């Protein structure tokens, strides 16, 4: 797996997936990242797509590895660009983000997820988090809110 990551870095483009994991009460899961590239920040589950793996399978695998949760995958929140520095090299980090629902609970603590918390829309702006993660969370809550408004018409 490490060699796949090195090959992707060599091209300066890395493809990842992210999951907005929701609970029944509408709150979403964020974790304190213990690994690169977003070390010591609040993030949603994000991970690299492995060679010969489709993005939907990667979402389930990453959430399982990082948080120990089973999920149901919903709709696409969006595709995001982040430009990060990894080991002195500029990387174009492309992230495909899906809305998901936790089927199992509670999440687990892992090497990558040092702690976790469930948050609502109003807490997003206060997070110590990468801007790209705040954008994904904001887009999730905005589109969810718009769906509710449109359903009421």
N, C-alpha and C positions, 0 to 999 in steps of 0.2 A: 504494500500500500504506500509506503514512503517513497518508493521509486516512481510510482504514478504521480505523486504530489510533486516530486522534483521535475518530472517531465512537463507537467502542466506549468510549473513556475518558469521553466526554461522558455516557454512560449510567451510568458508574461501575461497570460490570460488563465484565470481559474474559474471554473463553473461550480457553484454551490447551490444548495437548496436551503430554504428556511421554512419554519412552520409557526404560524400563529396558532397556538394551542389554546382552545377555549374550554371553559367549564360551562355547566348549565346556567349559572348565574350571569354569564356574559363576560366575566373577568378572563384575562389572558395570562399565560405563564411567561415570566421572565426569569432568567438565571444569571448568577454572577459567574462570569466566564473565567475559567482557570487555565485556558489554553489560548494559543495564538489563532487568529490575528487580533482578537478583541479582548485580550487578557485584562483582567481586573475592571470589567465594565459589565453593565446589565445588558443582556442580549436575549433574543429568542433562540430556540434551537436552530443552529446553522451548521452545515457541514458540506464537505466536498462530495461531488458526484464521482463515484468510482468508474473506472474504465468498464464499458459494456453494461452499465447500469442505467435504467431510465430514471427520470427525475421523480416520478411518483414513488417508486420503490425506495429511492434515496431518502425521500422525506420520512417515510416510515422507519427506515433503518436508523437514520440520524436521531430521531426523537427517542427511539428505543435505546440506542447506545448512550445518549447523553442524559436522558431523564428516566429511563426505565418504564416508559408509558406505551400503551397500545393506543392507536389513534384511528379515527375515521378521517379520510382526506376529503375536503370540500373543494370549493372553487379557488381559482387563481386570484391572489391579491395583486400581484404584479411582478415585473422583472426589473431589477435594480442594479445600478452600477455603483461600485465603490472602488476607489483608487487607494491602495494601501502600500505600505513599505514593509516588506518581509525580508529580513536579513540584508538590508541595504539595497534591495532590488524593488523597483516600482512594479506593482502588480495590478492589473485590471481584474477586479473581483466582480463577476457577474452572478447575481443571486436571484433565483426563481423562488418566489414566496407563495405558499399555499395556506389557506384557512383550513384548520383542522379542529377536531373535537376529541377531547380526552375520553377514552373508553374506560381506562383504568385510572386509579388514584390511590395513594398520593405519588407524586414524582419522587425519584431517588436522588441522593447526593452522589456525585461521581467526580472523577479527576477533572472533567470538563465543567461540570456544574457544581460549584462549591456551595451554593445555596440557591433557593428559589423563593419567589413570591408571586401571588396572583394579583394583578392590577386592573384597574378600570381606566377609561379614556382620560380622565382628568389627571392621572398620575404620569402619563407619558412624558410630558414636557419637563418634569422634575427629575427624570432618570439620568443618572450618569451612564450614558449609552452612546454608541456611535450614531452619527446623524442618519446613516442609512437604516439603522434599526428603528429609530424614532419615526422615520418616514414610513416604513412598513407598518408599524403599529398605528400611526395616524391614518394611513390609507385604509387599514382594516376597519377602524372605528368609524371613519367617515363613510365608507361604502356601506357598512352595516346600518348606520343611521339613515342613509339615503334609501336603503331597501325598506326600512320601517315607514318612512315618510310616504314612499310611493305605494306601499301596501294599504295605507290608510285612505287613499283616494278612491 
